[in-house]
Amino acid sequence: MNTYTPPFKLTNTMLDLVASISEKVGRITTGKNLESKPHLRKNNRVKSIYSSLKIEANSLTIGQVRDVIDGKLVLGEQKEIQEVKNAYEAYEKINEIDPYDIEELKHMHGIMTKYLVDESGCFRHGEEGVFNGEECIFMAPPARFVPHLMEELFEWMEREKEEVHPLILSCVFHYEFVFIHPFADGNGRMARLWHTCLLANWKPFFQYIPIESQIERFQEEYYNVIAQCHVNGDSNLFIEFMLCQIDQILQEVLLQSEGQREGISEYVKRLLDVMEYEVPYTAVTLMELLGLKSKESFRKNYLNPAIELQLIRMTVPDKPRSRNQRYVKR
Ligand SMILES: Nc1ncnc2c1ncn2[C@@H]1O[C@H](COP(=O)(O)OP(=O)(O)OP(=O)(O)O)[C@@H](O)[C@H]1O
């Protein structure tokens, strides 16, 4: 019988973080914070895709990523546009995926790297490393070991999924996966997608939590922690790092969906409802969206209070009345 267990040990830091995350999970689940907010769900999905691709040097802006997803024409490198289309198709399938099935992992890799990678949808046949410019910072295990290593990892998950908390199990998977580096390309994107799939299998709302954005903010640390775990021979540091990021992004989502709404006027709520996150709007567009005629009342009741509460930012903050002024929901 196969009894491979990836090396890791529960620490007090991990347990504290699991408790803190669980408390936030409870608030999000009972408050139905995401269910009733399609804008927020869509925006978070765009953020996940944008960040996961940005980590791998895709240069499209968040606005361009949103446009590709919305089927609009975007001027950009064909490969980068295809990466967005592929990632969107993959993320849209999260709630259909069985994350404990190794064949589904390969299938999703086929979607994530469609038209972009020769060995799409199958494990690599060549050797792989992680490079920082010209310098090889990590050499993955030989290709001939990959199928067996991946089978062991999936068998461990299957065996332990009732015993090891999904928050811990998904972090261990993420680290072991990047260590094995099973694909010729797309390993980072797949590791982050699968982490989300494992969490969404536990609590479906995780498919709309942009953990990838949090990783992107701390990308250097993410890389450093992976490298340090190779030295340590266990994934403890990575588990602590990822739990910390998940805890922080849940806090942000809670603020977006409930905190901000407390103590703000109906005018400001209406304004926020017509705006998408991170999209720049002119005052005229916003007045049209709200069906308003009076610029004065728009500024007094809607715009200025929202800016004061830091719910909206100006693109030209030094010149509030600039002709080029745009307003962006944070
Ligand atoms: N020292 C490391 N050892 C193993 N994996 C690492 C290390 N540092 C980072 N990684 C992981 O590998 C990913 C990058 O791997 P690589 O450069 O091979 O890209 P890839 O296989 O083309 O996949 P993608 O482009 O989606 O990242 C990172 O996003 C991270 O998840």
The ligand as a Gaussian input file, in Angstrom:
#p B3LYP/6-31G(d) Opt

LIG

0 1
 N       12.087000      28.022000      -6.436000
 C       10.983000      27.539000      -6.988000
 N       10.829000      26.214000      -7.127000
 C        9.732000      25.692000      -7.684000
 N        8.701000      26.415000      -8.100000
 C        8.789000      27.733000      -7.984000
 C        9.916000      28.371000      -7.412000
 N        9.709000      29.686000      -7.412000
 C        8.488000      29.874000      -7.959000
 N        7.922000      28.706000      -8.303000
 C        6.603000      28.427000      -8.889000
 O        6.784000      28.212000     -10.264000
 C        5.997000      29.149000     -11.014000
 C        6.757000      29.569000     -12.237000
 O        7.191000      28.463000     -12.880000
 P        7.764000      28.588000     -14.343000
 O        8.647000      29.780000     -14.469000
 O        8.300000      27.262000     -14.711000
 O        6.485000      28.957000     -15.117000
 P        5.567000      28.013000     -15.958000
 O        5.837000      26.605000     -15.675000
 O        5.740000      28.507000     -17.328000
 O        4.112000      28.285000     -15.472000
 P        3.476000      29.661000     -15.341000
 O        3.921000      30.413000     -16.575000
 O        2.020000      29.519000     -15.233000
 O        4.101000      30.043000     -14.055000
 C        5.742000      30.301000     -10.081000
 O        4.575000      31.008000     -10.399000
 C        5.629000      29.586000      -8.752000
 O        4.330000      29.041000      -8.595000

